[in-house]
Amino acid sequence: MAQTLARRELRLESPDMQAARAIPSQGAIGAGITIRNVVKNYGAFVAADRISLDIEPGEFITLLGPSGSGKTTLLNLLAGFQAPDAGEILVDGAPIQNVPTHRRGFGMVFQSYALFPNMTVAQNVAFPMRMAKMDRATSDRRVAETLEMMRLSDHAGKLPSQMSGGQQQRVAIARAIVMRPRVVLMDEPLSALDRRLRESIQIEIRELHQTIGSTILFVTHDQSEALTMSDRIAVMDAGHIVQIARPAEIYRRPQSRFVASFVGESNLIDAQVVGRDGRVLTLRTPGGQVFEAQSRHGVQDDRATVLVRPERITLHDAPVPGSMPATVTSALFLGEVLRIEVVLDDGQTLLIRCPDIAGRDLPAVGARLNVGWGAADSWVLS
């Protein structure tokens, strides 16, 4: 399987095209990508339902969504592994849906490292250069630069079996970018790594993107990866892009209940609208508690769903204006944060995450306290 993926990855650009195309200088930007009304069906199942997406040259876009949302299908359509049933895909304004995979000139990184086991790190990275018939001096220079970027210079003579999983994935990334492709496609490349290693390589990929300037399309179901690495996130569900925006906008101002629930932990409160003042609504919970929340366009209905992120809720030992009485149902010490669940007197359950502060004790289950938040800490979903 790994060897098959390696062959598929390394055929992305023919030797003739690789040799003919001069390698861009370091820092050159990538290609602009336009996806227009793309459809892909598998029998009765619609994997991509008239998807449209514009990606700026050199942008880092993450496709984020649950299994079956269409993110890998969209990546495969862009790579040329599958053909769309309708719509078109353009790179720098030129349609590519009829261009074979090996002529698109994209770099590819898979979850499987797909390294050649009998080649050293340097030989694995140099393989695309060798297939392109690059001269030895150019190849050696480019390989050395790329290994330095990926912090692999000290491992150039090792075989893949002598390296950790994280190091092997760095080699796979180095091989994908050694030709400085206009576009790099990454299909959940970090999912097999442990948490600490994932976080480390996330930062390295982000720094790499800023260095080489290729357009990157990154597929993941991990929300923390998407928030950490992306210029913009396209959240997908059931073959649609349901929201695309910068990470902070996706997290703080989701456009739907699905996005609010999928990206980050969330408290969703159903309440009655009792007042409006521009973008600020006054709402009342079923238990009669009144609070304020911000709204994007102004809600015309009498009822609304309000998002309050767990870290935006504050705890009070005694009642303060705008606070609500609650009972602790769960309290966990997680190191840097405390994770507390409470239930309001009207039965609404809230999750709270607050930093571990010296002198703050973990509340006991059954303890009574007060919780609150401001209008800027909550968001009315459209």
N, C-alpha and C positions, 0 to 999 in steps of 0.2 A: 504493500500500500504506500509506504513512504517513498519507495523508488518511483512508483507511478506518479505520485504528486510531484516529485522532483523533476521528472521528465516533463510533466505538464507545465510546471513553473518555468523551466529553462527553455521552453520552446516559444515563449511569449513574443520573441522577436527573431526573425530569421538572421543568419549570419550576414547575408548580403546587406540587409537594411541596417544592421548594427554597425557594420564596417563603414557604410556610406554616411551614417548620421554622426556628425561630430558631437562629442560629449560636451554638454553645456558646462560652463564654468561654475565653480562653487557659488551658491547663492542664487542661481537662475531660478525663476519661478516656474511653476508647473502649468498644466493645461487647464483651460476652462471647459467645463462639462455641462451640457444641456440635455436633460431627459424630458421628453415631451409625450405625455399621454401613453405611456408604455403599459402594455397589457401582456400578462403571461398566465396561461391556463394549463392545468394538469387535469385533463378530463373535465369534470364538473367543478373542480376546485380552482378558485381564482387566487393565484399567488401574488399577482401584481395587478391592481385594478386602476388603470388610467393614472399612473404615477407621473407627476411632473416635478422636476427639481433642477435648479440652476446652481452650479458650483463655480465659485470664482477661481481664477488661476492661483495656485499656491495655497488654497484653503484646506483646512483639516475638517472634514465632515464625518460625523459618526452616525451610522444607522443603528438606532437603539430600539429594541422591542422584544417581546416574548417569542418563544419558539412558534413558528408558523405565521409570523407577522409579515413575512415577505422580504426581510432584509438581506438574507443570503441569496435569494432569487434575484434581487436587484443587482447585487454584486456580481453574480454569475452572468447576468445579461450584459453588464458593462464589460466584464472580462472577455466575453465572447464564448463562454462555455455553453451558453444556451442562447437561443434566438427569440426575440419578442414576437408575440402573435400580432401586435399592433403597436403603433407609435414609432418614435425614432430616438436615437441617441447620437449626439454630436460632440466631438472633441475639437476644441478650437474652431467651431463652426462647421466642421466637416462631418457628415454622417458616417458612422462606423458599424452599423448593424450588419452590413454585408462584408465587413473586413474580417478575415480570419483572425483567430486569437493570436497566432504567432506574429502577425503583422501590426498589432496594435501598439507594441512597444511599452507595455505596462510592466511594472514590477509587481510580484505577488508574494504574499506571506500567508502561510496557512497555519492552522492550529498544530498540525503535524510538522515537525521540523524539516522532514524530507531532505536530510543531508546525505551525501554519498559517504558510506561508512569507511571506505578504503582510501579516502582522500583526507589530507590535512585541512585544517581550518583555512589556511591561505589558498589551498587548491580548490576547496569548495567555493570560496568567494571569487576566485579568479576564473571559475568555469565559464561564466557568460562572456568574459573577455576573450577567453580562448576560442569559444565558438564563434565569436565575432572576428577572429583572426587579427586581433589587435597586436601591435608590436610589443615585444617583451618589456621594453622600458616603460611604455605607457601603462601596460597592465600592472607591472610591479608597483608603479607609483600610485595608481588608482586603488589597488588592493591595500597598500600601506595606509593611504589616507582613510579608507573606509574602515579598516580594522582599528585605526586610532579613534575615529568617531564613535565606534561601538565598544571601545575599551577592551579590545581583544588582541592588541599588539603582542602581549606576552604569551598568547596562546596560539600563535600562528602555526607552529609546527605540531600541534596536537591533533589527534584523531577525535572525531565526535564522541566516541565511547569513553574518552578520557575527560569529558567535560560534563558539567551539571546541566540540568534542563534549561536553566536560564541562560547559560552560556551558549548552548546549542541554538536557542531561539535568537540570540544576538547574531549568531553566524547566519541563520536563515534570513534575518533582516538585512545584514550586510550584503549577502548575495543578491537580494532583491534590489538594492539601491546602488550597487557598484557601477552600473551603467548610467546612473543619474537619470532615471526615467521621468517623463513628464507626469505620470500618474502612478501611484503605488496603491494597490488594493490589499487590505489586510482583513482576513476572515477569522475573527476570534483568536488572534495569535497568542494571547496570554492566558487563555482559560485553563490550560493544563498546569499552570504554575501556582505555587503557594502565594498567600496574600502579600507577604513582605516583598517577595521577588517581583510579583505583579506590579506593586506600587513603584518599585525601583525602575523597572523597565518602562512603565508609563512615562516617567519623567524623561528617561533617555530617548524614547520615541518622540516626545514633544520637542526636546532639544534638537534632535536629528532633523525634524521637520523644519524648524527655524533655520537650520544650517543649510540644508540642500534646497529647500523651497519647492519640492515636488507637491503636487496636489495629492492629498491622501484621503481615501475613502475607507473608513474603519468600521467593521461590523462587530457588535457586541450585544450581549443581553445584560451586561454589568453596568449599572447606572453610575457607579463611582468612576469607572474607566471613562465613560462618556463625559461626565462633568469635569474630570481632571484634564483631559487631553484636547478637547474639541474647540474649534472656532465656533462651529454651530452643531447642533444636534437635531437630527430628523427622527422624531419618535414615530414608530410604525405600529400599526395594528390592523389585522385582517386585510393585508394587501394595500393599505393606504398609508400615506404620510399624514398623521393627524395633527402634528405641530412641528414646525421647524423654526429654531431661534437659537440665540446664544445660550450657553449653559445657565447663566444667572436668570435669564428670562424664563427658561423652561422650568426651573426649580421654583422661582418666586411667583411667577405669573402664568401658571398652566392654563390652557384654554378649555380643558375638559376634565371631567371626573377621572377618566382613564389615565390621562397624563399625570394628574395630581397623585393618583394612587401608585402608578408604576415608577415614577421618578422620585425616590426618597420616601421616607415615612411620612404619613399624613394623618391629620385629624380632620374629618369631614363632618361638618355640623349643619343639619337641616334646621332652618330658622325662618321666622316670619319677618318680612320687611315692614317696619313701622315708621320709617322716615328716610328722606333723601336730601342730601346736600352736595350737589355736584357728583363727584366720584365716590363720596363717602356715604354708605348706607348705615342706618340704625336698624338693628335686628333684635328679635326677641326669641329666645329658646322656648321649647314646649314647657319648660319649668318656670318661665317668666323672667329669666335673667336677660338683661339688655346689654348689648355690646355693639361696637362699630367695626366696619370692615371696608376696605377699598374695593372698587369695582372698575373694570376697564371701560365699559361703555354705558353703564347705568342699566340696572335691571328693572324691567317694566312689570314683571310679575310680582305677586304679593309674597311669594316664597322663594328662597334661594338656598344654595348649598355653599358653605363657607369653608375654605381651607385654612387651617392653622398648623404650621409646621411645629413638631414637638419642641424644637429648641427655642421657639418664640414665646413659649408659655412660661410665665414666672410664678414662683411659689411665694406665698405669704403666710406667716403664722397667724396673723389676725386679719380681719376684713379690712379692705381698702376700697376706695371708690372704683367701681367697675369690676371688682373681683367676684368670684363665685365660690360658694362652699363646696367641698368635695371630700370624698373618703378614699384613702389609699388602698388599692387592691393588690399592688405588686410593687416591689422596690428592689432593684438590682444595682450592685456596684460593678461598673465595667472598666474601672481604672481611671481614665481621664474624664469619664462622664458617669452620671447617675441616670438610670432608666427607670422611670416611675410611671405607673398606671394609676389613674384615679377614676372614680365615677362621680358625676355630678348628682345632685339630689333629684334631677329629673330622669336619671338613668343613662345619660350620655357618658360614654367611656372616652377618656382622653389619655394619650401617651405624651409624656413629658421627658425631654432629655436636657439635663442641665450640667454644667461643668462641676467637677469635684473641687470644692473650695474648702480651704482649711477651716476647721471649726464647724462645718456643716455635717450633721449626722444624717445617715440614711433613715428616712421616716419608716416607722413601723406599719405593717399591714393593719388597717383599721383606724389609723390615725386620721384626725380631721384637720384639714388645712384649707387654704383659699388659693385659687388660681386665677390668673388674669392675663390679658394681652391688650395691645393697642390696635387702633385701626390700621396702622402701617404694618402690623404683624400678621394680618389676616387678609384673605383674598376671596372675593366672590367669584365663583366659577360661572362662565357664560354657558 
